């Protein structure tokens, strides 16, 4: 397993990835960097364990629910940095994966669609990673797009489904 500490410390990674985020207030950018650092330090535990105190958990959720903070604003600098690195290399591998994010346990969440066999609810997240083929170095996320699968219309037959435009 790759030792990320040997490549870049959580502090360095968080600053490089989120230091250029623009959220209309420098304090939000600092919070984004601190949150990313906490997540990078312990990626395998829950968000409350990553950020620590109950006060910090509440502040983190307030930050993430703020109208000034969006997925697009948080991911944009990272993608731009990754693409700048890609432009400097003669060959880059782009590796795509689609992940199902299952919110079945959160029945009150709105704006979700069917996933899996159609019995669960959530959304899909398509991620394209950029990798330098010679060294295997992960450059970062070159593209990421969340999307919600729409339920099939009632009574739709297989022949109709294969003709319908889908993701």
Order of alpha helices (4+ residues) and beta strands (2+ residues): alpha-alpha-alpha-alpha-alpha-alpha-beta-beta-beta-beta-alpha
